Amino acid sequence: MNEDTPPLAFTGERFTPECVREIWYEHWHRYAFAAPLVAGKRVLDAACGEGYGSNLLAGMASEVVGLDISAEAVGHARSRYADRKNLRFEVGDASRLSFDDATFDCVVSFETLEHLAAQQELVAGFQRVLKPEGLLLISSPDKRNYSDIAGFRNEFHVRELYREELQELLHQHFPHVRLYAQKLLFQSALWSLDGQGSGCRVSSLDADGSGLVDGMTSAPLYYVAACSRQPLAPELPAISWFADRQESVYSHYNGEVRKNMSSGTRIAELEAEVQRLRDASTRKPRTRWFGWLRR
């Protein structure tokens, strides 16, 4: 990676790796999930943006083509990731692909679908450029939890989909679809230090200690879908965990807690001082003549 290339300006439309905390986790996790699935394969990263994800995939794939409609983003990616010999970037519309049929083993397109009105054309184009046994990995926010419940509107989103709408769209072009839920969560993890054991156990509990159940119960914020015209490969995981070695979100959380505790102590001190001044101002002063009468 060329460290001399200035960062791509963050406008809110495209993620850049200089972003931190939640958005960093959400975007990097999708590519980390895809990386082992593209080993030795020819990959199209449609709407690649800054190019960080294409670069990560190129570390596993035989060849990666990063495509984006923004000439600025493509120019930046070509400069920053020029050292990757099996990676190239092209300017193009992901909903109007110019590649030949059956060109790629895998198409990756994360957080693209909701930015376009031509969603049918997008998914149909992905199916066309994939080999018959090829794999599509695509993500999109869940309209119910991302927008409706949160009361949030992303100005760059043209059309968000509910879960049922996303599944219907994908099934029109791919008979085999597996939907993954994605959300940044506060979890406690236990893992075997000797590498022994099998399977993965996930459980959830209510805050009052009741209602222990197996499985994840959190409402997804995003969906990541694995799609194919052939039965899905067995190497697709049932669950995927992702973290950064510096534990940046947890460190930020702890820092905010310490600041809040410090602020709370200072506020208590100031409130006590205000009360002392109020008490002093309401206390009646002793007059000279009253003191004389008591002699």
N, C-alpha and C positions, 0 to 999 in steps of 0.2 A: 504494500500500500504506500502511495506517495504522500508522506506527511506534509509536504510543502503545498499541497492543494488546499486552498481555503475551504472551510465548510460551506455546504450549500445552505443558503438562507432558509430558515424554518418559517413557513407561512401558515402552518396548520393543515395544509393540503397533503403534504408528503412528509413522512417521518424522516428524520436524520439521526445518525448514531450519536450525535451530541446531546440528544434529548436524554432525560433521566427519569428514574423511578418507574411508575406504572406503565407509561407508554413505551419505555425501553423494554420492559419485560414482555409486554404484549407482542410487539413486533419481532423481536429477536427469537422468541420462543417458536413462532411459526416456522421460521427458517431452520432453527435447530431441530425441530420435529421432522422437517423435510430432508435434511442433509443425509442421513444414512439411507434414505429411501431412493436417492438418486445416484448412489455410488456406481461409477462406470457407465453412466447413461448420458444421453444428449438431452439437454434441458432448455426449455424456454421459460424465462422469468418475465411474465407479461405485466407491464406497468411496474417496472423495477425501481423507479424513482432514483434515489441517490446512488444505488448500486451496491449497498452494503450486503444485502441478502444474496445477490448474484455472486458476489465475491466469496461469501461463505460456502455456497453450494459448489463453486468451482474447485474448492478444496477436496471434494469427493467425486464430482461428476467428471466425465471424459470431456465434455464441452458444455458451456453455458452461453446462451444468448440473452442479454438483458434488453428488453424493449420498453420504451417509454415515449409518450407523445410530446414530452417537453424536451426541446433541443437543449435547453439550459441544463437540465438534469443529466441528459446523456453526455453532454460535453464535460460536465463535472465528473461523471463516473469514468469516462475514458481516461481522464487525467489521474484521478485518485487511484484507480485499480489497473493501471497500465502494465503492472508487473505480472499479471495473470495471463499466461500465454494461451490458455484454453477458455478465455473469457472475452467476449466482445459485446459492445453496446450499439444498438441501432435506434433511430427515431422512427416511430410508427404508432398507429392507432390499434390498440389491442382488440377492438371490435371489428377491425377490417384487416386481418392478417394477410400478408403477402407471401407467406411461406407455402411451399408445396405441400400436398397432402402427405400424411404419414411421415412427417419429417422428424418428430421428436418422440423420445421415450417417455418424457415427463413434461407436463406444463404446470408451472407454479404461478398463481396469481392471488396475492394476498391483499385484502382491503382495496379491491378494484371495482367489484361488481356494483356496489352502492353509489359509485361516482358516475355511473353511466345510465342513460335511458335505454340504450341498445343492449339490454341484458341477454335477450335471446340470441342476438348475433354474436355476442361475446362467447357464450358457452358453446354455441354451434361451431364457431371458429376453432375453439380449443379442441373439440372432438375431431374436427377435420384434419388438423395438423398433427394429431397424435397417431402413433402407430396403433394397430388394432388391439394390442395388449398394453397400450400406454396408460399412464396414470395421471389424473388431474388432481392437484391439491389447490383448493380455493377457499378463501375465507370471506366472511361478511358479518357485520354486526347484527345482533338480534334486535329487531325494531321494538319489540315489546319492552325489553329490559334496558336497552341502550337509550331509547328515546321516550317511549310512552310513559313508563313508570318513573323514569328519572326527570321527565319534563325538560329534556335537553334537545336542542336542534343543532346539528352540525351543518354549517352553511355550505360545505363542500359536497354533501351527500345529495344526490339527485333522487334516488329511490331506494329506500331501505326495505328489507323483506322480513316478514315473519317466518318462523321456522317452517311452517307448512308451505309457504310460497317458495322458499329456497329449495326445499325438497322436491316440489313439483317441477320447478325449473330444471334442476339437475337431472331428474329422472327422465325428462323428455329426451335427453341426449346420452345418458349413461344408465344402463340397467342396474349397475352395482354401485351403490352409494353408501358410505359410512359417515355419519355425522359425529363430529367431536365437539363438545362444549369447551369453551375457553373463558377463564376469568381469573384475575389475580386474587389470591386468597391468603388469609392468614391461617397457616396450618402447622401442626406439630408433626414432625417426621421421625420415624424409627427405621433404621436400616442395619442390616447385618454387617458387622465389621470383618467377618471372616469369609464373606462372599457366599455363605451357605444359605439354604432356604429356597422356597419356591413360591411363585404366585405373588400377588399383591393384595393386601387387605386394606379396605378403606371403610371408615365408619364416621358417623356424624351423631352429635349429641346436642340436645337443647341446652341453653345457658343455665337452666336450673338443675341440670344433671339428670333429666328425664328424657325418654324417647330415643334410646340408643337404637340406631338402624345401620345396616350395611349400605355402603355406596355413597356417592356424592349427592348432596341435596341442594347445593347452591344454584341459583338461577344464572344461566350463562349470559355473558355479555356479548360474546362473539361465537360464531360457529366456524369450524374448519372442516371441510368435507373432502374425503378421498373418494374419487370417482373413476370408474373404468367400465369398458365394454366387456371385459372378462372378469371372472371372479377375483375379488381382491386378494392380493398376496398375503400369505400368512405372517410375513415379517411386520405388517402393520401392528403397532402396539395397541393394547386396550387402554392404556393411560400413559401420559407423558409428563414428566416433571422437569422443571427448568429453573436454574438459579444463576446468579452471578457470584463469583468467588469473593468479592468484596462485601456481599450482602448489603448493597447500597440502600435498598428500601428499609430494611431493618435498622440500619445505622441512622438513617434520616428519622425514622420513627423514634428511636431512643433519644436522639438529639432534641427532637421537638418535645418529648416528655420532660427531659431535663430543663429545657427552657420554660415550659409551662409551670413546672414545680418551682423554679426560681422566681418566676413572675408571681406565682401565687403567694410565696413567702413575702415578697416585697409589697404586694397589694395589701396583705394582712397588716404589715407594719405601718403603711400609710393610712389605712382605715383606723388603726389604733391611735395614730397621731391626730387624725381629724376628730375623733371622738374626744380625745383629751382636750383639744382646743375648744370644742363645743362646750364641754363641761366647765372649762375655765371661764368662758364668756357668759355662761348663765349663772355663775356663782355671784351672789350679792356682795359688793364690797362693804367693809365696815366703815361707817362715817365717823368724823371726828367727835361730834357732839354725843353720839351713842357711847363712844369709848369714855368720854368725860363723865357721863352719868354713872358708869359702873365703877368709878374710882371710890 
